[in-house]
Amino acid sequence: MSSRTVIACLLGLMVAGCDKQSPAPEQASNTSDTQVSSGEATAAPAPDAPKPAGAVDRSHKGEAAPTLGFTTLDGKPMTLADFRDKPVLMNLWATWCGPCVAEMPTLAATADRLKGKVAVIAVAQDDAAKVKPFLTGKSLDALPIYLDPKLSLSVHYKANLPTTILYGADGKEVWRVTGGFDWAGAEARKLLAEAA
C-alpha cells in the first residue's frame, strides 16, 4: 500500500470522528413531531438515533454529571464537582476538529458574558503539547481551557465533537448539543437562560 493511500485513509478517519454540521439525508427530511423549526428535539429520540448537527438533545435530562477527571493546562486535576453550586456549560473539542475551532470564539464571548453566573469551560480531547501551541495568538482568554488527553469524557458521552452539555447548579444535565453552534446567538441565549 502506498504512503499516499495510508495518509488518505488516516485523514478520512480523523474527519469522520468530527461532526460535519450537515445532517444525513434521512435526517434532513425528518418532519416528525419531535422536531421544531429551531432544530431542537422536544421529545426523547431513540437512544442511538443520530441527531442533526446543532440539535438540542434533552434525552439525558436529569442525569448526574460524571465524576471523571480532566486537568488544567498546568496539570492540576479537576472534575465537574469543582464547579458545584454553579451551572456549567462544558464543551468537548479538539484542535483538529473544524466545527470545534469555528465555535470557540462564540464560546469565549459567552464565557465573558456569563462570568460569575455560569461556568463556561472547554475540555480539549487533546494533550497539552497540541493545545498550548493552538491557543497561541487566539483571543480566547475568557474561555477556561482544560485537557482530557485520555478521551475519558468523549468515551463516557459517546460523543462526536464538538459536544456541549449544560449542567444545572444541582449537577444534573439539562441538555446537550452536538455539532457546531453559535453560542453567542439568540437561540443560545434562550437555551442558556435555562441554566438557573
C-alpha positions as CSV (number, residue, x, y, z in Angstrom):
1,M,0.0,0.0,0.0
2,S,1.4,3.4,-0.9
3,S,2.1,6.1,1.6
4,R,-0.5,8.3,-0.1
5,T,-3.2,5.7,0.4
6,V,-2.3,5.4,4.1
7,I,-2.3,9.2,4.6
8,A,-5.7,9.4,2.8
9,C,-7.2,6.7,5.0
10,L,-5.9,8.4,8.2
11,L,-7.2,11.8,7.1
12,G,-10.6,10.1,6.4
13,L,-10.7,8.6,9.8
14,M,-9.9,11.9,11.5
15,V,-12.5,13.8,9.6
16,A,-15.1,11.0,10.3
17,G,-14.7,11.5,14.1
18,C,-15.6,15.1,13.8
19,D,-19.2,16.2,13.4
20,K,-19.9,17.5,9.9
21,Q,-22.5,20.2,10.6
22,S,-24.8,18.7,7.9
23,P,-27.4,16.1,8.7
24,A,-27.6,12.9,6.8
25,P,-30.3,12.9,4.1
26,E,-32.7,10.9,6.2
27,Q,-32.3,13.5,9.0
28,A,-32.7,16.5,6.7
29,S,-36.1,15.3,5.6
30,N,-37.3,14.4,9.1
31,T,-40.6,16.1,9.7
32,S,-41.7,14.1,12.7
33,D,-43.4,15.8,15.6
34,T,-40.3,15.5,17.7
35,Q,-38.6,18.3,15.8
36,V,-39.4,22.0,15.8
37,S,-38.2,24.6,13.4
38,S,-35.2,25.6,15.5
39,G,-33.8,22.1,15.2
40,E,-34.5,21.4,18.9
41,A,-35.6,17.9,19.8
42,T,-38.7,18.2,22.0
43,A,-39.2,14.5,22.7
44,A,-36.7,11.8,23.6
45,P,-35.5,10.2,20.3
46,A,-34.4,6.6,20.1
47,P,-31.3,6.2,22.3
48,D,-28.9,5.5,19.4
49,A,-30.6,7.7,16.8
50,P,-28.2,10.2,15.2
51,K,-29.0,13.8,15.9
52,P,-28.8,16.6,13.3
53,A,-25.8,18.9,13.9
54,G,-26.7,21.7,16.3
55,A,-29.9,20.0,17.5
56,V,-30.7,20.2,21.2
57,D,-30.9,16.8,22.9
58,R,-32.8,16.6,26.2
59,S,-32.9,12.8,26.3
60,H,-30.3,12.8,29.2
61,K,-32.0,15.5,31.2
62,G,-31.7,14.9,35.0
63,E,-28.6,12.6,34.7
64,A,-25.9,13.4,37.2
65,A,-22.6,14.8,36.0
66,P,-19.9,12.2,35.7
67,T,-17.1,12.1,38.3
68,L,-14.5,11.6,35.5
69,G,-11.4,13.8,35.8
70,F,-9.6,16.2,33.5
71,T,-6.8,18.7,34.1
72,T,-6.0,22.4,33.9
73,L,-3.4,23.3,31.2
74,D,-0.8,23.2,34.0
75,G,-1.8,19.6,35.0
76,K,-4.0,20.3,38.1
77,P,-6.7,17.6,38.5
78,M,-10.3,18.7,38.1
79,T,-13.8,17.3,37.9
80,L,-17.2,18.8,37.3
81,A,-17.8,18.7,41.0
82,D,-15.2,21.5,41.3
83,F,-17.8,23.8,39.8
84,R,-20.6,22.8,42.3
85,D,-23.4,25.2,43.1
86,K,-23.0,26.9,39.8
87,P,-24.4,25.9,36.3
88,V,-21.7,24.6,34.0
89,L,-21.6,24.7,30.2
90,M,-19.0,22.1,29.2
91,N,-17.7,22.0,25.6
92,L,-15.8,18.9,24.4
93,W,-13.5,19.9,21.5
94,A,-10.2,19.1,19.8
95,T,-7.6,21.1,17.9
96,W,-8.1,19.0,14.7
97,C,-11.9,19.4,14.7
98,G,-13.0,22.2,12.3
99,P,-16.5,22.9,13.8
100,C,-14.9,22.9,17.3
101,V,-12.4,25.5,16.3
102,A,-15.1,27.6,14.5
103,E,-17.3,27.8,17.5
104,M,-14.6,28.7,20.1
105,P,-14.8,32.5,19.7
106,T,-18.6,32.3,20.4
107,L,-17.9,30.2,23.5
108,A,-15.3,32.7,24.7
109,A,-17.8,35.6,24.2
110,T,-20.4,33.6,26.1
111,A,-18.0,32.8,28.9
112,D,-17.2,36.5,29.2
113,R,-20.9,37.5,29.2
114,L,-21.9,34.9,31.8
115,K,-18.9,35.3,34.0
116,G,-19.9,34.7,37.6
117,K,-23.3,33.2,36.6
118,V,-22.4,30.1,34.5
119,A,-19.0,28.4,34.3
120,V,-18.3,28.0,30.6
121,I,-15.4,25.6,30.1
122,A,-13.8,23.9,27.1
123,V,-12.3,20.5,27.6
124,A,-9.8,19.6,24.9
125,Q,-9.7,15.9,23.8
126,D,-6.0,16.5,23.2
127,D,-2.8,16.8,25.2
128,A,-1.1,20.0,26.3
129,A,1.6,19.6,23.5
130,K,-1.1,20.2,20.9
131,V,-3.4,22.6,22.8
132,K,-0.9,25.1,24.1
133,P,0.5,26.0,20.6
134,F,-3.0,26.0,19.2
135,L,-4.1,28.7,21.7
136,T,-1.2,31.0,20.9
137,G,-2.4,34.2,19.3
138,K,-6.1,33.4,19.7
139,S,-8.4,35.7,21.6
140,L,-9.9,33.1,23.9
141,D,-8.7,34.4,27.3
142,A,-12.3,34.5,28.7
143,L,-12.7,30.7,28.0
144,P,-11.1,28.4,30.5
145,I,-9.4,25.5,28.7
146,Y,-8.9,22.1,30.3
147,L,-7.4,18.8,29.0
148,D,-8.7,15.3,28.7
149,P,-6.0,13.6,26.6
150,K,-7.3,10.1,27.5
151,L,-10.7,11.0,26.0
152,S,-12.5,9.7,29.1
153,L,-15.3,12.3,28.7
154,S,-15.8,11.7,25.0
155,V,-15.9,7.9,25.6
156,H,-18.3,8.4,28.5
157,Y,-20.7,10.5,26.5
158,K,-20.2,8.5,23.2
159,A,-19.7,12.0,21.8
160,N,-18.9,13.3,18.4
161,L,-17.0,16.6,18.6
162,P,-17.9,19.2,19.3
163,T,-20.4,18.3,22.1
164,T,-21.6,20.9,24.6
165,I,-23.5,20.0,27.7
166,L,-25.3,22.2,30.2
167,Y,-25.5,21.1,33.8
168,G,-27.6,23.0,36.3
169,A,-26.3,24.2,39.7
170,D,-27.6,20.8,41.1
171,G,-25.1,18.9,38.9
172,K,-27.8,17.4,36.7
173,E,-27.8,17.6,32.9
174,V,-30.3,20.0,31.3
175,W,-29.5,19.4,27.6
176,R,-26.7,18.8,25.2
177,V,-25.8,20.0,21.7
178,T,-23.7,18.0,19.3
179,G,-22.1,19.8,16.3
180,G,-21.1,23.4,15.7
181,F,-23.3,26.1,17.2
182,D,-23.3,29.9,17.6
183,W,-23.0,30.2,21.3
184,A,-23.3,34.0,21.2
185,G,-26.5,33.9,19.1
186,A,-30.2,34.4,20.1
187,E,-31.0,30.7,20.2
188,A,-28.1,30.0,22.5
189,R,-29.2,32.9,24.8
190,K,-32.6,31.3,25.1
191,L,-31.1,27.9,25.9
192,L,-28.6,29.3,28.4
193,A,-31.5,31.0,30.2
194,E,-32.4,27.5,31.4
195,A,-29.1,27.4,33.4
196,A,-30.7,29.0,36.5
